[in-house]
Amino acid sequence: MKRLLGIALLTLLSAQTIASEVAVLDFRAALLQSDAGQQAAQAPRQQVDQMKARLEQENRTLKDMVESLKRDELTLSSEEVTKRRSEVNQKQAQLRQMVSAMQQQAQQMEQRLIQDLTPRGEAALKEIIEERNIDAVISRQAAIYTNESVDITAELIDKLNKEK
């Protein structure tokens, strides 16, 4: 009798776990791919493009300095060669700092953008969770394998786009 009761309880518990609804979501991607995310990203994207253009200009200047040094190296005094190598090294260090600062600034802009969009995204996600009676939402990055049918990223993007 106890064994039969245990089997019935186990069957009931396993049926309950099977009935739970689990979804997978890439929240960051949904925010950035939504119309609001695309629109909000235009200004930061322009700033990043300007930073890239400036970086490319500085990189060309460095390349010209290196080519000039190679071309003139045999005709310059050793002091002048040392001086110009030092200038090249300084320019390279300056470029590395620029790259680092630009990457950091781009990451900060993206973080601000995501922070601004998060409340709308969370509200839309809550609606989806209630509509579909979802018990758990797992980050797509944390999942090892998922069936595409449980991914609600596109659904969240659609909901965000309809809210405007």
C-alpha positions in Angstrom: 0.0 0.0 0.0 2.8 2.4 0.9 4.6 1.5 -2.3 1.4 2.2 -4.3 1.0 5.5 -2.5 4.7 6.4 -3.2 4.3 5.6 -6.9 1.1 7.7 -7.1 2.8 10.6 -5.4 5.9 10.3 -7.7 3.6 10.2 -10.8 1.7 13.3 -9.5 5.0 15.2 -8.9 6.5 14.3 -12.3 3.3 15.3 -14.0 3.5 18.7 -12.3 7.1 19.2 -13.4 6.2 18.3 -17.0 3.4 20.8 -16.9 5.7 23.7 -16.1 6.3 26.2 -18.9 9.9 27.3 -19.4 11.0 29.9 -21.8 14.4 31.2 -23.0 15.2 34.8 -23.7 18.0 37.0 -24.9 16.8 40.2 -23.1 19.7 42.4 -24.3 19.2 41.5 -27.9 15.4 42.0 -27.7 15.9 45.5 -26.3 18.5 46.5 -28.9 16.7 44.9 -31.8 13.3 46.5 -31.0 12.3 49.6 -32.9 12.7 51.7 -29.8 16.2 50.3 -29.3 17.2 50.9 -32.9 15.9 54.5 -32.7 17.6 55.1 -29.3 20.9 53.7 -30.6 21.2 56.1 -33.6 22.9 58.9 -31.6 25.4 56.6 -29.9 26.0 54.9 -33.2 26.9 58.2 -34.8 29.2 59.0 -31.9 31.0 55.6 -32.3 31.3 56.2 -36.1 32.9 59.6 -35.4 35.3 58.0 -32.9 36.2 55.4 -35.5 36.8 58.0 -38.1 39.1 59.9 -35.7 40.9 56.7 -34.9 41.4 55.9 -38.5 42.9 59.3 -39.1 45.3 59.0 -36.2 46.2 55.5 -37.5 47.1 56.9 -40.9 49.2 59.6 -39.2 51.1 56.9 -37.4 51.6 54.9 -40.5 52.9 58.0 -42.3 55.3 58.6 -39.4 56.6 55.0 -39.6 57.0 55.1 -43.4 58.8 58.4 -43.2 61.2 57.1 -40.5 61.9 54.0 -42.6 62.5 56.0 -45.7 64.8 58.6 -44.0 66.5 56.3 -41.4 69.7 55.9 -43.4 70.2 59.6 -44.0 69.3 60.9 -40.4 71.7 61.2 -37.5 71.4 58.6 -34.8 69.9 61.3 -32.4 67.3 62.2 -35.0 66.4 58.5 -35.6 66.1 58.0 -31.8 63.9 61.1 -31.5 61.6 60.0 -34.3 61.3 56.5 -33.0 60.3 58.0 -29.6 57.7 60.0 -31.4 56.4 56.9 -33.1 56.3 55.1 -29.8 54.4 57.9 -28.2 51.9 58.0 -31.0 51.4 54.2 -30.7 50.8 54.6 -27.0 48.4 57.4 -27.6 46.5 55.3 -30.2 46.2 52.4 -27.7 44.8 54.8 -25.1 42.3 56.2 -27.6 41.2 52.7 -28.5 40.7 51.8 -24.9 38.8 55.0 -24.1 36.6 54.6 -27.2 35.8 51.0 -26.3 34.9 52.0 -22.7 32.8 54.9 -23.9 30.9 52.7 -26.4 30.2 50.1 -23.6 29.0 52.9 -21.3 26.7 54.2 -24.0 25.2 50.7 -24.6 24.8 50.2 -20.9 22.9 53.5 -20.6 20.8 52.6 -23.5 19.9 49.2 -22.0 19.1 50.8 -18.7 16.8 53.3 -20.3 15.0 50.5 -22.2 14.9 47.9 -19.4 11.7 49.1 -17.7 9.7 48.9 -20.9 11.2 45.5 -21.7 10.5 44.2 -18.2 6.8 45.3 -18.5 6.4 43.7 -21.9 8.1 40.5 -20.6 5.8 40.4 -17.6 2.8 40.6 -20.0 4.2 37.7 -22.0 4.8 35.6 -18.9 1.2 36.2 -17.7 -0.3 35.6 -21.2 1.6 32.3 -21.7 1.5 31.3 -18.1 5.3 30.8 -18.0 6.8 29.4 -14.9 10.5 30.2 -15.6 12.5 32.4 -18.0 16.1 31.4 -18.6 18.7 33.6 -20.2 19.6 32.2 -23.7 23.3 32.6 -22.8 22.9 30.3 -19.8 21.1 27.5 -21.6 23.2 24.8 -23.1 20.4 23.6 -25.4 16.9 24.8 -26.1 14.3 24.1 -28.7 13.5 27.2 -30.8 9.9 26.9 -29.8 10.7 28.0 -26.2 12.7 31.1 -27.3 10.5 34.2 -26.7 13.1 36.8 -27.8 11.2 37.5 -31.1 7.9 37.6 -29.2 9.3 40.2 -26.8 10.7 42.3 -29.8 7.2 42.2 -31.4 5.5 43.2 -28.2 8.0 46.1 -27.7 7.4 47.3 -31.3 3.6 47.2 -30.9 3.7 49.3 -27.7 5.3 52.4 -29.1 
